[in-house]
């Protein structure tokens, strides 16, 4: 198991640790509900240094990224980021990722899921026929996500860059907390605002930045947050988690990611997805809330009123903010409309639920 540069900090704070994507990661410190509330109402710090980062640079970088991703990066200018997906040759999702335009037409950073670093690297390399310079900087890159309505107010005194007014899916680069060359973006995964901070782990930068953030946020009550609350926060927003809600067998159209699938350019599996769009999808990822008492879990089957299996749960939890059980799952298209009645099979019981719009409310 790999450690991040912050593992000793988590252990010193008494975090409950567990393996995640090959890393020893903090799951919770004071409890998921408490940490979830801290992010929704104040500010919390997530160590997400397990995520992968690739640099693609050179004249062919744009063509390569256009070829392997579904979104259109010709729209990206310096300082802007974009959510996208890598698709395989059968129309499934290799990974979802964020693309940062560091230098227009020249330098891009791709941020990928921790469990897919090797797979994504090999997939992109396979299409790199134009000699694009590729660097896997995952092992030397630290990533902290400071999320919550008070996050930027707490962090602003640590930099001269304007992060208070950082627009969604944009970023700035410069000195932060006495460390040079720090990239700060607003592409959060919690729905509560805040920023992500990328920097190289050298010359004690990890300790310096971690300590500065907690010192700056001490009076405001900033808290360290584990992956448990990260999951409940993203689920309330209806955000997909790779390996649960999307994978190599799910298409972007089925997963509700048609908005990042641009047919105005050529990309892997474009023809398959165009055909799927024209014919109409047979199943769709939906949000649902439980009506009967019970918590939906990954891989529980979903049935209709007659007991016919119509899909399966991909994510589920008791929502700390909404005080009700919620989930995501794929269902046949006839049951995908909001307010459709569905049933979750929990230990031989058929528990009633209803399809609902996302984000959950």
N, C-alpha and C positions, 0 to 999 in steps of 0.2 A: 504493500500500500504506500502511495506517495503522500507526503505531507505538503502543505502550502507554507509560505514564509510566516504565516500567522498561527500555525498549529499550536505552538507553545503558549501563545496568548489565549487561545480558546481553552486549553487545558487549565491554565492558571485561573481562568474565570469560572471554572467548574462546569464547562459545557459537557453535555451528553454527546459523545462522539460515536460515529458509525461510518462504515465504508460506503462511499458513493462514487460511482464512475472511476473506481481505482484509487480514490483519495480518502484520507482520513479526515472527515468533515464534521463540523458541529451541527447537530440536529436541533438542539434547543439548549437554552441557558436557564431561564426562569420559568419556562413553560410556553407552549405554542400559543395559547390564547393571549397570554400577557404580552408576548413579543409581537403578535399580530396586531393587537390594539396599539402598541407603541408606534408601529409604522403607520397605521391609519390616522392616528391623532397627533403624532409628534415626529420622531425621527429614529431610525435604526440603521445599524451598519452590518451588512452582509459580506462575508468573505466569499467571493466567487472566483478565486484565483485558479480554480480547477478548469475553468472554461478555456477553450483553445483560441489562439490568435495566429493568423497567417498574414504575411505581407506579400502582396503581388505587385511587382513594379516593372515598368518598361513600356515600350510602345504598344505591345500586344496585350497589355493587361485588360483593357476594356473589352476587346474581342473575346478573350478567354472567359471573363466573368459573365459576359452576355450569353456565351455558349452554354455555360453550366448552370446558370441561375434563371429563375422564372420572372423576376421583376426586371425593369428596364433601367440600367444604371446610366444611360445617356442623359437622364434627368439630374444626375448627382453632380453638384458643384462642391468645391473645397469647403470643408466644414459641415457638410451634410451627411446624414446616414440614411440607410434604407433597410427595411425588413424584407427578406427574400427567402427562397428555398432552393435547394439543389434537388433535381429530379433524376430518377434513374430511367433506364430505357423502357420500362413498362409503365411509366407514369406515377410510380410511387415516390415518396419523399425520402431522399438520402439523409437530409438534415434541414432544419430551418436555421437561419443565420442572420447576422446584421453586417452590412457592408458600409465601411466608412471611407469617404473620399478624402484622402490626406493631401494629395496633389492631383488636380484634375487631369485626367487622361494618362496619368503616370504612376501614382502610388495609391494603393487601396489596402485597407486592413479588413480582413474577414474574421468575424467572431463566431465560433462554432461551439456546439455542445461538447462537454467534456468526454462523454462516452463515445463520441464519433470522431475524435481528432484524427486518428490513424486512417479510418475509413474515408473521411472527407479529403484528407491530404492525397490519398491514393486515387480517389475519384477525380479530383481536379487535375492532378498530375497527368492522368491518362489523356486528358484533352489538351494538354499544354504542348501543342505542336509548333508553336511560334516562338519558343525560347523565352517565355516570360520568366523573369527572375522571381523565384518563390522562396520565402523564408518562413519556417515554422518557429515562431517566437514564443510558443505556449509555455515552455518550461521556465523562461526567464521573465515572464510578464505577470505582474500582480494586478488583481482586479478587486476593488472594493465597491459595493453599491451602497450608497447612503440614500435611503428612501424615506419619504414621509413629507408632510406639508411644511415642516420646519427645517428640512435638510439643508436647503441652499442658504437660508439665513444663518445657520450655524457655521457653514463652511466658508461663506464669503470673506470673512476677515483673514482667511489663510491664503488668499490669492488676490492679485490685482486684476485678474481676468473677471469679466462680468458673468458670473454664473447665476445670479438672481434672475436675470432675464433670458436665460438660455432657452431657446424654443425647442419644442419636442422634435426629436430626431435631428438635432444639430450638436456640434461639439466645438470645443476650443482646445488649444494646446499651448502650454507655457509653464512657468514656475508655480508650484503649489506647496505650501508648508516647507519652504526651503529646498525643495527638490525640483530640478529642472526637467523639462520635456515630459510633463504630465498631460495626458489627454483626458479631458472631462466632458462627458456626454450626457444627454438627457434622453435615454431610450429605455426607461424603466419597465420592469416586469411585474410591478405591484399595483399600478393604478393609483398610487398615492403621491406621485411627483418625486422629485429628487434627481440625483445624478449618479453616474458610474465613473470611477477614477482608475485609469490604466497607467501603469508606470513600470519601469524596469527595476528588478530587485538587485540593486547594487549599492555599495557604500552605505549600507544601513538604511536605505530608503524605506523599506517596509516598516521597520520599527518607528522611524521618524514620522511617517505619515499616519500610521495607526494611532500613535501617542498624541499627535497634534489634533487629530479629529476628536478623540475622546476628551482631551483637555478643553478644546473649544466648545464641546457640547455638554460639558459637565453640569453647568448651571441649568441648562435646558432639559437635562435628564435623558440624553441620548443613550441608546442601549445597543449591545451586540445582539444580532438576530441570527437564528439558525435556519437550516434548510426546511425544517418542518413548517415554520410560518411562511417561508417563501412559497411553499406549495399551496397553503390555504389562501394566501393573498392573490396569487396568480389565478387560482381556480375561481374565486369570487368574480374576477374580471372576465372569465371565460377564455383565458390565454392557454394555448396548447403547450403541453410538455412532451418533448420528443421521447419516444419509447412507450408512452402511455396513450396519448391522443393522436399522434401522428407517427408513422414509421414507413418502412420500405414498401408496405402493401397498401397504404392509404394515399389517395391522390389529393393535390391541393384543392381541387373543386369539391371533393367529398368533405374535406376538412374545413370548408368555409373560407379558404384562402384564394378564392378566385380574384380578389382585389390585388393580389401580388403576382398574378399569373397574366403576363402581357403577351398577347398573340401578335403584337406589332413587330416582333423580332423572332429570330430563330433560336431555339434552345432545345436541349435534350428532352425528348418526349412531347415536343410541341404538337405533333400530328395526332398522337394518342389523346392528348388532353382536348384538342379541338374537336375530335370525334366524340369524346365523352360529353363535351359541352353541347354539341349539336343533338346528340341522342338523348341527353338528359341523364343525370346521375341516378343511380338506383338506391343509394343510401347517403345519409348526411350526418355529420357530427352536430349534435344538439345539446343544449343545456336543459336540465330538468331539475325540479325540486320535489322532494318527497311530500306526499300527502299523508300516507300511513307512516307510523314511527319505524325508523330503521335507517342505517347509514349504508349508502351504496358504495361498493368497493370495486376496484379494478378487476375486470373480467367477469363480474356478475352478469348473468344473462338478462336481457330485456324481452318481455313478452307483451302481446296484445291482450285484450279482455278475454279472448277465448283460450288463452294459454299458448298461442303460436309464438315461437321464438322469432323476434323481429330485429334483434341486434344485441349489443353488449356494452356494458359500462367501461369507460376508459379511465375516468378519474372520479373520485367522490370523497366527500368529507362532511363533517358537521361545521357549517360556516360560523366562525367566531363573531363576525360582524352582524350577520342576519339572524343568528340563532335558529337556523333550520338546516336540514340535511340537503345538500345539493350535489349535482354531478354532471359530468359530460359523458356522452356515449353516441355510438353510431346506431341509427335506426333506419328502417326502410323508409323511402321517401314519402309514402302515404301517411306516416306517423310523425313527420318532422315539423308540422305546423305548430306554432305556439298554442298552448292550451290542449293539445292532443293528450289523451289519457294513455299512459303506458304503465307497465307493471315491472318492478324489479324483483327478480327471483333471489330471495335471501334464505338460505338453508331450507329449501322446500316450501317456503312461504311466498305468496304472490303479494308484494306490497305496492300499493297504488302511488303513482307519481304523475306529474304533468310536465309537458315540454314548456319551456319558458324562454323568453328573449334574453340575450346576453348584452352587457354584463348582468349578473344576478342582482336583484333588488328586493 
